[in-house]
Amino acid sequence: MKQHVASLVRALAVLLLILPAPLAVLGAAAADAAPADVVAAEPAVEVPEAEGEEEEPPWTARFLAPAVVVIAVVTVGASLAYYVVRIRGRYRVVQ
């Protein structure tokens, strides 16, 4: 019975620690609402969008991904070679 009471007390303590955060967010959302008569600001200087510039792919796509593929292929090949030479060659099938 004491274990059930202790478990209940722990559960209530955790609930009291977690519960105030969502309640604070709900209260702050109403206070932070923008008034309806606010006019959207326009930028002081308009910058034209650069057309035709292609973004270079990140270095991970250029170097890391192919390296991982090569390492995986070499690992699988080495595992197969190890199997053929060391494990399969150790045992003979007797008919």
Secondary structure, 3 states (H helix, E strand, C coil): CHHHHHHHHHHHHHHHHHCHHHHHHHHHHHHCCCCCCCCCCCCCCCCCCCCCCCCCCCHHHHHHHHHHHHHHHHHHHHHHHHHHHHHHHHCCCCC
